């Protein structure tokens, strides 16, 4: 029975409670070891590969909080369930939030609650193993950095990136919005001799003309109104690394002239500064605009265009490489599962058919947004057509039953707002198997707000 269950380390300075808890867990089929404090727990973990640590907070030698801090310094640490005495819930919540504990339980322990938490922990560990295996599979299916796709178009992109990355050449990456231009720039940086240096990205379209020069080149204290202190710009921050100038086509003309000089001289001067500063920066620029046409039409400096376009990488839109959809969906779902603590195994065939019919004008960014909605709504299992957003132009064939039959809330006229809110929270908790963190995400509130609501309901029930 216990072969497929995770191993558990019980940490408590009270011998009777430690022994009783270990005995109960062994009765459920878990492999269990015990420790009387945090220091002893760390020593046990050198030999015992525990998937879960159940720990008290207040202990001698090394307490529960410090134990969690030490565990989080390890690359793959066990999930932690914190035990807390009655009245110490705020401290436990802070521990969950600040130190990343899996969840907490009040003493005396409710065996049913503990068993449910352990089952959830086992499911999360299984999901992590699945994600790791998926990453290994993706490595052989056309992946470069965070770029995913084995289509001929993407294989051509990978080839160009591998060729230019080891050089010092300036690179111009072009492509529609959402095609992954920053990911391509990061791949170039990651494969270059500068990989251990900084990667700095600045969006030239997101800042007013009055601020972009300060962002790029920095400024001295008092050089203009609001310059209360000296500030280094992106060129200095990216020294011995890579600087991505995103949406370069939106850069003001005066700044274009100054950028051209920096590219040629490898020197910058802060606004209000008297001396030039030498910088060693590899520049990668990106654009979703036809920069060549803009240069010919006088809307972009032609000399700067030629200086930037020493080597070009053009990213294809998603509609031209739909054969990459399966791998893209798998990679994105894996990322989103980890982000939102979900267990979505994949897409229902009809869901994938719907996605494959869409033209994706927003490209991979749009696909990620659609899948994020579906993963959060589905929570686990397969993402169904009814989990897709109803807006955005998807050819969705929603055939979901009425709300009540589909597990929704059907409220009679006259229901108070407070009662409706409570019904919705309880339904969401059932949907997430009492995973309060994910329930809070679905409801759009913080875990603390959700906990306070549940505490209010508990007090109300006690008074009824």
C-alpha positions in Angstrom: 0.0 0.0 0.0 2.8 2.5 0.9 4.9 1.9 -2.1 3.3 4.7 -4.1 3.0 7.1 -1.2 5.5 9.8 -0.3 7.8 9.5 2.7 7.2 11.7 5.7 9.5 13.2 8.3 7.7 14.2 11.6 9.4 16.9 13.6 8.2 17.7 17.1 9.9 18.1 20.4 7.1 16.4 22.4 8.0 12.7 22.2 4.4 11.4 22.9 2.9 13.5 20.1 5.8 12.7 17.7 5.4 8.9 18.3 1.6 8.9 18.1 1.6 10.8 14.8 4.3 8.6 13.3 2.3 5.5 14.3 -0.8 6.9 12.6 1.0 7.7 9.4 2.6 4.3 9.3 -0.9 2.8 9.6 -1.9 4.7 6.5 1.0 3.1 4.6 3.6 6.0 4.7 7.3 5.5 5.3 8.0 7.7 8.4 11.0 8.9 10.3 11.0 11.4 13.3 13.1 14.2 14.7 12.9 16.1 17.9 14.0 19.5 16.5 15.0 21.3 13.3 18.7 20.5 13.5 18.0 16.8 13.9 15.5 17.0 11.0 18.2 18.4 8.7 20.5 15.6 9.6 17.8 13.0 9.0 17.1 14.5 5.6 20.7 13.8 4.4 19.8 10.1 4.4 16.0 10.1 4.3 14.4 11.4 1.1 11.2 12.8 2.5 8.5 14.2 0.3 6.8 15.9 3.2 8.0 17.4 6.5 5.3 17.8 9.2 6.8 20.2 11.7 5.9 22.0 14.9 6.8 25.7 15.0 8.0 26.1 18.6 11.0 23.8 19.3 14.5 24.1 21.0 17.8 24.1 19.2 16.3 25.0 15.8 12.6 26.0 15.5 10.1 25.3 12.7 10.6 28.7 11.0 14.4 28.3 10.8 13.9 24.8 9.6 11.7 26.0 6.7 14.3 28.7 5.8 17.0 26.1 5.6 14.9 23.7 3.6 14.1 26.4 1.0 17.8 26.9 0.4 17.8 23.4 -1.1 17.0 23.1 -4.8 14.3 20.5 -4.4 13.0 20.6 -0.9 10.2 18.6 0.7 6.7 20.1 1.1 6.1 21.4 4.7 3.0 21.1 6.8 3.2 23.3 9.9 1.6 22.3 13.2 0.3 25.2 15.3 -1.3 25.5 18.7 -4.8 27.1 19.0 -4.6 30.9 18.8 -1.4 30.9 16.8 -3.0 30.8 13.4 -1.7 34.3 12.3 1.8 33.1 12.9 1.1 29.9 10.9 -0.4 32.0 8.0 2.7 34.2 8.0 4.8 31.0 7.8 2.8 29.7 4.9 3.0 33.0 3.0 6.6 34.1 3.8 8.4 30.7 4.1 6.4 28.8 1.5 4.9 26.1 3.7 2.4 23.8 2.0 -0.2 24.5 4.6 -0.8 24.4 8.4 -2.9 22.4 10.8 -4.1 23.2 14.3 -3.5 21.0 17.3 -5.0 18.7 18.2 -4.8 17.3 14.7 -7.8 16.3 12.7 -6.8 13.0 11.1 -9.1 13.5 8.1 -7.6 17.0 7.4 -4.1 15.6 7.7 -4.8 12.7 5.4 -6.3 15.0 2.8 -3.3 17.3 2.9 -0.9 14.4 2.5 -2.9 13.2 -0.5 -2.7 16.7 -2.0 1.0 16.8 -1.3 1.5 13.4 -3.1 -0.5 14.7 -6.0 1.7 17.8 -6.2 4.9 15.7 -6.1 3.5 13.6 -8.9 2.8 16.7 -10.9 6.3 17.9 -10.4 7.7 14.6 -11.6 5.3 14.8 -14.6 6.6 18.3 -15.4 10.2 17.2 -15.1 9.6 14.3 -17.5 7.7 16.7 -19.8 10.7 19.0 -19.9 13.0 16.1 -20.7 10.7 15.1 -23.6 10.5 18.7 -24.8 14.3 18.9 -25.0 14.2 16.4 -27.8 11.1 17.9 -29.5 12.5 21.3 -30.6 13.2 23.5 -27.7 15.7 26.3 -27.4 15.7 28.2 -24.1 12.1 29.0 -23.6 11.2 28.9 -27.3 9.2 25.8 -28.2 8.4 24.3 -31.6 9.8 21.7 -34.0 8.3 23.2 -37.2 10.7 24.0 -40.1 10.2 27.7 -39.4 11.3 27.4 -35.8 14.2 25.0 -36.6 15.4 27.8 -39.0 15.2 30.3 -36.1 17.1 28.0 -33.8 19.8 27.6 -36.4 20.2 31.4 -36.7 20.3 31.9 -33.0 23.0 29.2 -32.5 25.1 30.7 -35.2 25.0 34.3 -34.0 25.0 33.8 -30.2 28.8 33.2 -29.8 29.6 36.3 -31.8 29.6 40.0 -30.8 27.3 41.0 -33.6 24.3 43.2 -33.0 21.0 41.4 -33.7 17.7 42.6 -34.9 14.7 40.3 -34.0 11.5 41.0 -35.9 8.1 39.5 -35.5 4.5 40.2 -34.7 3.5 41.0 -31.1 3.5 37.9 -28.9 5.8 35.8 -31.1 8.5 35.5 -28.4 11.0 38.1 -29.4 12.3 38.5 -25.8 12.6 34.8 -25.4 14.7 34.7 -28.6 16.9 37.5 -27.2 17.3 35.5 -23.9 18.3 32.4 -25.9 21.0 34.4 -27.7 22.3 35.7 -24.4 22.1 32.2 -22.8 24.2 30.7 -25.6 26.7 33.5 -25.7 30.0 34.0 -23.8 28.1 36.7 -21.9 25.7 34.2 -20.4 27.0 34.8 -16.8 26.6 38.6 -17.3 23.4 40.6 -16.8 20.4 40.5 -19.3 18.6 43.8 -19.2 15.4 44.5 -21.3 13.9 47.9 -21.8 10.7 48.6 -23.8 11.2 51.7 -25.9 7.5 52.1 -26.5 6.4 52.2 -22.9 8.2 55.4 -21.8 7.7 59.0 -22.7 10.4 60.7 -24.8 11.5 62.8 -21.8 12.4 59.7 -19.8 13.8 57.2 -22.3 17.3 58.8 -22.4 17.5 58.7 -18.6 16.4 55.0 -18.7 19.1 54.2 -21.3 22.0 56.4 -20.3 21.3 57.3 -16.7 21.5 60.8 -15.1 23.3 62.8 -12.5 21.7 64.2 -9.4 20.0 67.5 -10.1 20.3 67.2 -13.9 16.6 67.8 -14.2 13.5 68.3 -12.1 12.9 65.1 -10.1 16.5 63.9 -10.4 17.1 63.6 -6.7 20.0 61.2 -7.0 22.4 59.8 -9.5 21.0 56.9 -11.5 22.7 54.4 -13.7 21.0 53.6 -17.0 20.4 50.3 -18.8 23.7 50.4 -20.7 25.7 50.6 -17.4 23.4 47.9 -15.8 24.1 45.6 -18.8 27.9 46.0 -18.7 29.5 42.8 -19.8 26.1 41.4 -20.6 23.2 41.8 -23.1 20.8 44.8 -23.5 17.5 44.1 -25.3 16.0 47.3 -26.8 12.4 46.1 -27.3 10.1 47.8 -29.8 13.0 49.9 -31.1 10.8 51.2 -33.9 9.1 53.5 -31.3 12.3 55.2 -30.2 12.3 59.0 -30.6 14.5 60.4 -33.4 16.8 62.3 -31.1 17.4 59.3 -28.9 18.1 57.2 -32.1 21.0 59.6 -33.0 22.5 59.2 -29.5 22.1 55.4 -29.6 23.9 55.2 -32.9 26.9 57.1 -31.4 26.9 54.7 -28.4 26.9 51.7 -30.7 29.8 53.0 -32.6 31.9 54.5 -29.7 31.0 52.0 -26.9 30.7 55.0 -24.6 27.7 56.7 -22.8 27.3 60.0 -21.0 24.7 60.3 -18.3 22.3 63.2 -18.6 24.0 66.2 -16.8 27.3 64.3 -16.7 30.6 65.7 -17.8 32.5 62.5 -18.5 32.0 59.6 -20.8 31.7 56.1 -19.4 33.0 53.1 -21.4 30.5 50.2 -21.6 30.9 46.7 -22.9 27.4 45.7 -24.0 26.0 43.4 -26.6 22.8 45.0 -28.1 19.9 43.0 -29.3 17.0 45.0 -30.7 13.4 43.8 -31.5 10.5 45.2 -33.4 7.0 44.3 -34.5 7.1 47.1 -37.2 8.6 47.0 -40.7 11.8 48.8 -39.7 13.3 48.6 -43.2 10.3 50.3 -44.8 10.3 52.9 -42.0 14.0 53.6 -42.8 13.3 54.0 -46.5 10.3 56.3 -45.7 12.4 58.5 -43.4 10.5 57.4 -40.3 13.5 55.7 -38.7 17.2 56.5 -39.1 18.6 54.5 -42.0 22.1 54.5 -40.6 20.8 53.1 -37.3 18.8 50.5 -39.0 21.8 49.2 -40.9 23.8 49.3 -37.6 21.2 47.3 -35.8 20.4 44.8 -38.6 23.9 43.4 -38.8 22.2 40.0 -38.3 18.5 39.4 -38.5 16.2 36.8 -37.0 12.6 36.8 -38.1 10.1 35.0 -35.8 7.1 33.4 -37.6 3.6 34.1 -36.4 1.8 31.2 -34.7 -0.8 30.8 -37.5 2.1 29.8 -39.9 3.4 27.1 -37.5 0.3 25.4 -36.1 2.1 22.1 -36.1 3.9 23.4 -33.0 0.6 23.8 -31.1 0.7 20.4 -29.3 4.2 21.1 -27.9 3.4 24.7 -27.1 0.3 23.7 -25.2 2.1 21.0 -23.3 4.9 23.4 -22.3 2.5 26.2 -21.3 0.2 23.9 -19.3 3.2 22.6 -17.4 4.3 26.1 -16.5 0.8 27.2 -15.6 0.2 24.1 -13.4 3.3 25.0 -11.4 2.2 28.7 -11.2 -1.3 28.1 -10.1 -0.9 24.8 -8.2 -3.2 23.0 -10.6 -3.1 19.4 -11.9 -4.3 19.8 -15.5 -3.1 16.7 -17.4 -3.7 18.2 -20.9 -6.4 19.3 -23.4 -9.6 17.3 -24.3 -9.4 16.5 -28.1 -12.3 18.8 -28.8 -10.6 21.6 -26.9 -7.4 21.2 -29.0 -9.5 21.1 -32.1 -11.0 24.5 -31.2 -7.6 26.0 -30.5 -6.2 24.6 -33.8 -9.0 26.4 -35.8 -8.1 29.8 -34.3 -5.7 32.1 -36.2 -4.0 33.5 -33.1 -3.5 37.2 -34.0 -1.9 37.6 -30.6 0.4 34.7 -31.2 1.9 32.7 -28.3 1.1 35.4 -25.8 -2.6 35.0 -26.7 -2.4 31.2 -26.5 -0.8 31.5 -23.0 -3.6 33.8 -21.8 -6.3 31.4 -23.1 -4.6 28.4 -21.5 -4.1 30.2 -18.2 -7.9 30.8 -18.1 -8.6 27.2 -18.9 -6.1 25.7 -16.5 -7.4 27.8 -13.6 -11.0 27.0 -14.4 -10.3 23.2 -14.9 -8.0 22.8 -11.9 -7.3 19.1 -12.7 -7.9 16.5 -15.3 -8.5 17.6 -18.9 -9.3 21.1 -20.0 -12.7 20.9 -21.7 -14.2 23.3 -24.3 -16.3 24.8 -21.5 -13.2 25.9 -19.7 -12.1 28.1 -22.6 -12.9 31.9 -22.4 -16.0 33.0 -24.2 -14.4 36.1 -25.6 -11.5 36.7 -27.9 -12.8 35.2 -31.2 -12.3 31.5 -30.4 -14.6 29.3 -32.3 -15.9 27.8 -29.0 -18.7 25.4 -29.1 -19.9 25.6 -25.5 -22.2 22.8 -24.7 -22.1 23.0 -20.9 -25.3 22.2 -19.0 -27.1 24.7 -16.9 -25.2 26.1 -13.9 -26.8 23.9 -11.3 -26.2 20.7 -13.2 -22.6 21.7 -14.0 -21.8 22.2 -10.4 -22.6 25.9 -10.4 -24.7 27.9 -7.9 -28.4 28.3 -8.5 -29.8 30.9 -6.0 -33.4 31.7 -5.4 -34.6 35.3 -5.7 -34.2 37.1 -2.4 -30.9 35.4 -1.5 -28.7 37.9 0.4 -25.4 39.1 -1.0 -23.6 37.6 2.0 -25.3 34.2 1.5 -24.5 34.2 -2.2 -20.8 35.0 -1.4 -20.7 32.1 1.0 -22.2 29.7 -1.4 -19.7 30.7 -4.1 -16.7 30.3 -1.7 -17.9 26.9 -0.5 -18.5 25.7 -4.1 -15.0 26.9 -5.2 -13.4 25.1 -2.2 -15.2 21.8 -3.2 -14.0 22.3 -6.8 -10.3 22.7 -5.6 -10.5 19.8 -3.1 -10.2 22.4 -0.3 -7.0 23.9 -1.8 -7.5 27.4 -0.3 -4.6 29.0 -2.2 -6.0 28.0 -5.6 -9.5 28.8 -4.5 -8.4 32.3 -3.6 -6.7 32.6 -7.0 -10.0 31.6 -8.8 -12.0 34.0 -6.6 -9.6 36.8 -7.2 -8.8 37.4 -3.5 -5.8 37.0 -1.3 -5.4 33.8 0.8 -5.6 35.9 3.9 -9.0 37.5 2.7 -10.3 34.0 2.0 -9.2 32.7 5.4 -10.9 35.7 7.2 -14.1 35.0 5.3 -14.0 31.3 6.4 -13.3 32.4 10.0 -16.4 34.7 9.9 -18.5 31.8 8.7 -17.2 29.6 11.5 -18.1 32.2 14.1 -21.5 32.6 12.5 -22.1 28.9 12.6 -21.1 28.7 16.3 -23.7 31.3 17.1 -26.6 29.6 15.3 
